[in-house]
Amino acid sequence: MGTRGRSPSRDEELALRRRVGDRRMIGWFYRSLAPYWPRVLLGTTAMVLGVALELTPVGLMKVVFDDVIAEQRLDLLPSLVLALVGCYAGGAVLGSLRMATMHILAQRMVYDLRRDVHRHLQQLSLGYFESHSTGDIMSRLSNDVGAVENLVSHGTDTIIGDVLRIIGVVTALVLMLWKLALISLIPVPVFIVAIILFARKVRPYYERIRQELGDINAHLQENIAGIRVVQAFAREKHEEELFDRSSFGYYKAYAKGVWMWSTFFPAMGFLTSLSFLAIIWFGVQWVHAG
């Protein structure tokens, strides 16, 4: 390994990541999926078809209530039941295919990413390793790469699936009663602004969590590697205090992040509930008005 220029410190890297912004990071993430496009296409197709089958029973149940029950069309019941069974069975098969595909994709992507990061580490200057603790580097190789795995296997799946469900529900509302569709869309701008503000607010806390976890790993690595020296000079109590300080710092940073999450999502859920109540309120009035 050579000494190619001055390596940035951890604080400088943190400032650089903040300047890069979420959009560029998300752009890098989705560009990195390009080599795996067959699996991405298979998983996405299974997701789209699965969401379609998930929403189809809503329309079938409308036929059950309007025709089978209200109009006494019992001859339609067997075919409707078979259609519902087909939707549920197809959804289960597609869900299994989607989960297997996305998790295998995540593991393959993480395997390649770990290999690339390790190769990159071998080419860094000595100054980089002097300004970064071993625990911080290990945290990048394990926790940060693990976060990418979670984003591929769960985050992308959840985001795309929820977007497709929203599109499907709004489309159904537009076809049935466009006024209700407009009411259901009222909270959307509020959601978008709230998510942007929340992401900006919560990001520093999770950067702090990663730093504190890196400090814990660094302390453990150095303590275990030098345990003979620690015991020889009776420094056990001192090392316990240092570790407790790092561990408590991680706890405080994580607790702050949890409080923000536990405040944000219930608030968004409450706003969604108000939108649902507005749909019921106006929908019932319009039905009675003819």
PEURUR-V978316 format. One line per field, one symbol per residue. burial: # if it has 24 or more other ideal C-beta (glycine too) atoms within 12 Angstrom, else .. Layout:
BEGIN
burial=???
END
This chain:
BEGIN
burial=.........#..#...#...........#..##..#..##..##.###############...#...............#...#..#...#..##..##.##..##.###..#..........#...#...##########.#######.###..##..##..#...###..#......##.###.#...#..#...#...#..################.##...................#..#..##..##..#..#..........#...#...#...........
END
